[in-house]
Amino acid sequence: MPENSLLSRLDGIESRFEEVGTLITDPGVIADMRRYVKLTKEYKDLERLTKATRRYRSLLDDMAEAREVLDTENDDDMRLMAKEQLDEASAELPELEQEIKLLLIPADPEDAKNAIVEIRGGTGGDEAALFAGDLFKMYTKYCESKGWTVAVTSFNEGTAGGYKEIVFVVSGDNVYGTLKYESGVHRVQRVPATETQGRVHTSAATVAVLPEAEEFDVEINEGEIKWDTFRSGGAGGQNVNKVESGVRLRYMWKNPNTGETEEILIECTETRDQPKNKERALSRLRTFIYDKEHRKYLDDIASRRKTMVSTGDRSAKIRTYNYPQGRITDHRINYTIYNLQAFVDGDIQDCIDQLIIAENAEKLKESEL
């Protein structure tokens, strides 16, 4: 993209940055939480772009000044200094241009959110449940390395260990924007612990990563929610069976994408505190509705792309874990490495980085920047 064309795209960036900075201090805006959060996010994005824009203009000015000195100055020392200034600016410019082009592409507005991760054992019976457990450990270790918090909300253990399904919330900085690349079918090839003949079996587990919905992300008429309470079952002493701490909500929701009305039923027995269970059931309701609406957002993106690194398609096979060969293969970008043990111990950042690079390349091609 020519420099003058890139500069034309940057016109108005600084003035909008200053405008948004003023808006987020306005009491009227602060009172409107939905608008305030949106503007705060825009301010953060514009701050990075404004900083890069100012540096870009400064480099162009330095280069123009150096060229003028080289064209008009006869003093050798002055010419040498100008040559060094021109070389330094010319070396920095391409990388800065690339950074600006990526910043000009609208970011996924969900990236900054926390994530709800669902792992479910697929084909393979007990071995699939064990693999789902291995994936959960992998993500837990990875999240720990990032300083993120992991909170399990529900799980169903497998008969031989692992999990038939496990759901957990990951909280931290830019969680969904990082973990969204993990959505899809993960396949494992190894000799199961239950295999007596030493044969390699293939099993699978499905990972779904959803952006956690916040209270102002979806509109729910709480007056239309029908609540029931019941006694929780399971271990935990007399209190569990005598106190109606379990909650069940029913909500009739009209899907704006299809126009159809459907009943949503959610139960929560996570704690012995009924108000807390109601709060968590509401959180699940918000995320369920948000996910339904978010599907259309992802489908719209996918329909505009010939290839898509993070489709959000939960039925797509994305990665194979081959234990006999110690190999990891991500099928979306033909990424193959032979450090499987380190990978399942949480060392997955390089793979995610390569996926981000591949998606950024797609975005740049699309935007024709």
N, C-alpha and C positions, 0 to 999 in steps of 0.2 A: 504494500500500500504506500503510495507516495507520501512524503512528509507533509505537504500542504493539505492533502486529503485527510491525513490523520489529525492534523492541527484543527481542521474544520470540524471534525467530530468532537474535539475537546472544547470548542467554543461554548461558553455558558456553564462549564463545569464548576468553576470557582464561585460564580455568582449563585448557583443553585446550592452549593455547599454552605455558603454564608446564609442563604435564605432558610434552609432547613435548620441550621444552627440556631437561628432566631426563633423558629417555630417551636422547637422542642423545649423552649423555656417559657412558652406561652401557657398560662394557667388553663385556658380553654382547651388547648391541645392535650395537656397533661391529664385533664379530666376525662378525655375520650381515650381509654386505654388501647383500643384497637388501632386508632390513628397514631397515637404516641409511639407504640411499639414499631409500627411500620416506618415512621419517620426516623426513629432512632436507628433502625437497621439501615435505612438509606443514608443517614449521616455517617455511619461507620464505613459504608462502602465508598461514599464520596470522599471521605477523609483520605483513604488510601489512594484513590484516583487523583485527587487534587495534589497530593504530595508528589506523585509520579509525574503529573502534568507540569508542575512547577520545575521539577528537575529536568524534564524533557525540554522545556522552553529555554532553560538556562544552558543546557548543552548545545542547543542550536545557536544560541547567541554567542557562546564561546567559540564555536566552529566558524561562524561568520566573521567574528573579530579576528581570529587567527588567520583566516584566508586573506582578510584585508591587509594585515601586517605583512604577510608573505608577498602580496602583490605590490605593496608600496614601500616597504622598508628595506634599506640597504645595509643596516647594521647587522652584523653576523650574530651577535648575542641575542638581539631582539628576534631575529628570524628563527634562531634555535629554540627560544622559548615558545614562539608561536607554533613551531612544528611539533613540539612536545605537547602543547595544549590541544592541537588539532588531533594528534594521534590518540591521546587519552580519551577525548570526547568521542571520537569515531569508534573507538573500541567499546565504549560503554553504551553507545546509542542503540545498537541492534537488540541487546538484551532488554533495555528499557522499553523499546517499541513493542517487543513481544509481551512484556508485562502489562503495558497499557492496553494492548489489543484484547488480552484476556479479561482485564478489568472492565472494558467497555461492553463485554458480553454479559447480559443480565444473569446474575447468579440465581441458582435455585433458591427461592425464598424459604424453603424448608430446611436448608442445610444447617442453619444455626440451632435447630431444635434438638432436644433430647430424642432418644430413639426407644421404641418398644421392639424387642427382638423376640421372635417366636421360632423355636426349633422343634421340628417334628420328625420322628423316625418314619421313614418311608418303606420301600420294599426291602425285605431282608429279615423281618421278624426281630428276634432278640439281638442279632448283630446290628440291625439298624438303630435300635434303641441305645446300644453301647456306643455307636458312632455319634449319635446325637449328643450323648454325654461327653464324648471327646471334643466335639465342636463347642459345647458350652464351656468346657475347661479352657479351650484355645482362646475363645473370646474374652473370658474372664481374665486370663493372664495378659492378653493384649490391652484390655481396658485398664488394668492395673498399671501397665507401663506408660499409659497416656495420662494417668492421674484421674481417670473417670471413676464414677461410682456405679456399681452394679447392684440392683435390688430385684430379687426373684419375686414375682407376683403369684405364679402358680406353676405346678409341675405334676406330672404323672409318671412315676417311676416304671421302668421296664422290669419284667419278671427276673431277668438275669443281670440287672444293673442298668445304668444309664437312664435314659428318659424316653418314654413314648412321646412326650411333649413337655416343653418347658418354656415359660414366658418370663422375660425379665426386662427391666427398664434400665437404660444406661444414661446417666446424667453427666454433663460436662460441656466442654467447648467444642462446637462444630461436630457434635456426635453423629447426627443423621447424615451430614455431608460426607462423613468418612465411611460409616458402616453401611450406607445404602448400596454399595457395590457388592455386598455379601448376599443380597437377595437372590434366591434361586435354588436349584437342586445341586447338592454336593454329593459326589459319588466316592465310595471307598472300595478299594480292592485289596483284600488281605485274607489271611487264614484266620477264621473266627476261633475264639477260645473253645467253642463247642464242637469244632471240627476234629474228628478223630483220624481222618485220612490225610490231613495236611493239605487239603485242596484250597485254592484261592477262591473266595466268594466275592461277589459284587453286591454291595448294599448301598442304600441312599438315605439321605435326610434332607428335609426342606427347611431353608432358612428364609424367613420373611422379616424385613426391617421396615418399620413404619415410623413416620415422624410423630412424636407424641403431641397430641392436641392440647392446646391450652384453653382456658375457659372462654376467651374471647375469639377463638378460631372458628367456632360453630355456634349457631343459634339454636338453643333448646328451650322450649317452653316447659319449665319445671312443673308448672301447675298441671300439666297433662300427663305427668309420670304417675303411674300406679305402683304403689309400694306394698310389698308383703314382707312380713318377718317370719322367721322360723327358727327352730332350734338347730344349732350346728351339730353335726355328727363327728365321730372320731375321738381320738385320744385327747386328754387334757383335763381330766378330773370331772367332778360333778357339775361345775359351772357350765361346761360345754353343752350338756344336754338339758339343763334346767332354765337357761337364759336364752331368750329369743334374740340372739345377736346376729344371726344370718339374715341377709336382706336379698330381696328379689325385686327388680324393677321391670315394668313393661312400658314400652313407649312406642306409639304409632308415629312413624317417620315417613315423610314423603320425599323420595329420592328426586332431587332436582334434575338429575341427568336423564332419568327415565320417566319421571312423572308418576311412577308407581308408589303406592303406600305399603309399607311392610311393618310388621310388629317386631320390635327388638326386645329380646328377653335376656337379662343379665343377672346372674347370681353372684354374691360375694360373701364368703365366710372366712376371709383371711385373718381377721382379728376377732377378739371377744368383745370388741367395742362396737356397738351398733352404729353410732354416728360415723366412726372411721370407715366402717364397711360401706355405709351410704356414700361417703365421699369418694371411695375407691370405685364403687359401682358407677357413679356419675362420671368419673375420669375415664372409665372403660367405654361408657356410652359416647362420650365426646370423641374418643379416639376411633371408635367403630364408625361413627358418622363421618368423621374427618377422612378416614381411610377410604371410604366409599367415594367421597367427593374427590379425593386425591388420585384415585384410580383414573378418572377422566383426564386429569392434568397430565399424568404419565402417558396415557394412551395418546393424547394429543401430541406430546413430544415425540413419542415413538413413531407415530404416523408420518412425521416430517423428516425422519431420518432413515437412511438406507441401512445403516448399522448403528447399534446403540449399545454402549458399554453397560450402562445401568438402566435397563428397561423396567425393572421392577416386576418383570414377568416371573412369577414364582414357580412356573412349570419348566423353565429353561434350565438345562444342565449347564452349569457354569464352571465346575472345577472337579478334578479327579485326584484322589489321594491314593497313590499306588505304593503300598508298604513293601512288597518284595523288591521293588527297584528303588525305594526311598525317594520317590518322585512326586512332585506336585505339578499339575498342569492346569492352567486357567484357559479354558477353551475360547473365551471371548477375544483374547489378544495373543493367543499362541505363546503364552508365557510358561516356561518350563524350568524348574530348578530341582536340584537333587539334595535338598536339605530338609527332608520331610519332618524329621524329629524336631528340629528347631522351629519349623513352621507351626506344627501342632502345639508347640510350647508357647505360642503367642507371637512369634517373630513373623508377622504377616504384613508389616508396613511397606516393604519393598513392592510386594504384589499390588497393594492398594495404590501406591505411588504410580506404578505403571498403568493402572486402570485410569487414574486421574489424568495422566499425560495423554492417553489414548482418547479419552473423552474430550479433553481440551482441544486436541487436534481436530476432532470432528466439529466442535463448536466453531473453531476458527474457519474451517472450510465452509461451513454453512453460512457464516456471517459475511464471508468474502472480505474480511478485514486485511 
